[in-house]
Amino acid sequence: MATVTKFEDLDAWKLARSIVNDIYELTKCDDFKQDYALRNQIRRSGLSILSNIAEGFESGTDKQFARYLKIAKGSAGECRAQLYIALDQQYLSQDEFSKLKGQLITCSKKLSRLISYLNGNKNQVSEVEIIYEA
């Protein structure tokens, strides 16, 4: 069985990193760039996902890690909500919206599985699922 020794090994963290890069790319367009409040908030919520996974992992305890993962999961929801605003304002296409929304939903599911694992449901979720499953 695989052992996670650093947060960079976690599939959820890798996906969060990809999401943040996609958000930064999307928010560089002229219309989006002009909407400072939404641009900054959607970037912050994406950064929060990535950062809370890392910070929780480094906290050293399963209980603390699970708490940070719940915060990261909440930020994924916040980011999805902001995507709807960006779509409604026509700052991104339906395809861009759908891709990023799908990534955020997948990330939330990965975080849920990891939280469940950390909370002692190790019979329901394997460590291999946590690290590698899409």
C-alpha positions in Angstrom: 0.0 0.0 0.0 1.2 3.5 -0.8 2.2 5.8 1.9 1.7 9.6 1.6 4.8 11.4 2.8 4.1 14.9 1.4 0.9 16.8 0.4 2.2 17.0 -3.2 1.5 13.2 -3.4 -2.3 13.7 -2.9 -4.4 13.6 -6.0 -6.8 16.2 -4.5 -3.9 18.6 -4.1 -2.7 18.0 -7.7 -6.2 18.7 -9.0 -6.5 21.8 -6.8 -3.3 23.1 -8.3 -4.6 22.5 -11.8 -7.9 24.3 -10.8 -5.9 27.3 -9.5 -3.9 27.5 -12.8 -7.1 27.4 -14.8 -8.7 30.1 -12.7 -5.7 32.4 -13.1 -5.8 31.8 -16.9 -9.5 32.5 -17.1 -9.3 35.7 -15.0 -6.7 37.2 -17.2 -9.2 38.1 -19.9 -10.1 41.7 -20.3 -13.7 41.6 -19.0 -13.0 39.4 -16.1 -9.8 41.3 -15.3 -11.9 44.5 -14.9 -14.2 42.9 -12.3 -11.8 43.2 -9.4 -14.1 41.9 -6.7 -15.1 38.7 -8.5 -11.6 38.1 -10.0 -10.0 38.4 -6.6 -12.6 36.4 -4.8 -12.6 33.5 -7.2 -8.8 33.4 -7.1 -8.8 33.5 -3.3 -11.3 30.6 -3.1 -9.2 28.5 -5.5 -6.1 29.3 -3.5 -7.9 28.3 -0.3 -8.6 24.8 -1.7 -4.9 24.3 -2.5 -3.5 25.9 0.6 -5.8 24.2 3.1 -5.0 20.8 1.8 -1.3 21.6 2.2 -1.6 23.3 5.6 -3.8 20.5 7.0 -1.4 17.8 5.8 1.5 19.6 7.5 -0.5 20.0 10.8 0.5 16.5 11.7 -2.7 15.0 13.0 -5.6 13.3 11.3 -8.1 15.4 13.2 -6.5 18.7 12.2 -6.0 17.5 8.7 -9.7 16.6 8.4 -10.7 20.0 9.7 -8.6 21.8 7.1 -10.0 19.5 4.3 -13.5 20.5 5.3 -12.4 24.2 4.9 -10.9 23.3 1.5 -14.2 21.5 0.5 -16.1 24.6 1.5 -13.8 26.8 -0.7 -14.5 24.4 -3.6 -18.2 25.1 -3.2 -17.6 28.8 -3.0 -15.5 28.7 -6.1 -18.2 26.9 -8.0 -20.8 29.5 -6.9 -18.5 32.3 -8.2 -18.2 30.4 -11.5 -21.9 30.8 -12.0 -21.5 34.6 -11.5 -18.7 34.6 -14.1 -20.8 32.6 -16.5 -23.8 34.9 -16.0 -21.6 37.9 -16.7 -20.2 36.2 -19.8 -16.7 36.3 -18.5 -16.2 32.7 -19.6 -17.8 30.3 -22.1 -20.1 27.5 -21.3 -17.3 25.0 -22.1 -14.8 26.7 -19.8 -17.5 26.8 -17.1 -18.4 23.2 -17.5 -14.8 22.0 -17.4 -13.9 24.0 -14.3 -17.1 23.1 -12.5 -16.5 19.4 -13.2 -12.9 19.7 -11.8 -14.3 21.4 -8.7 -16.9 18.7 -8.2 -14.3 16.0 -8.6 -12.0 17.8 -6.1 -14.9 18.0 -3.6 -15.5 14.3 -4.0 -11.8 13.5 -3.5 -11.8 15.7 -0.4 -14.9 13.9 1.0 -13.2 10.5 0.5 -10.1 11.8 2.3 -12.1 13.2 5.1 -13.9 10.0 5.5 -10.7 8.0 5.6 -9.2 10.3 8.2 -12.3 10.0 10.3 -11.8 6.3 10.6 -13.8 4.9 7.8 -10.8 3.1 6.5 -12.9 0.0 5.5 -14.9 2.1 3.1 -12.1 4.1 1.6 -8.6 2.8 0.8 -5.4 4.8 0.9 -4.9 4.0 -2.8 -8.2 5.6 -3.6 -7.2 8.7 -1.7 -4.0 9.2 -3.6 -4.7 7.9 -7.1 -8.4 7.6 -7.9 -9.9 10.1 -10.2 
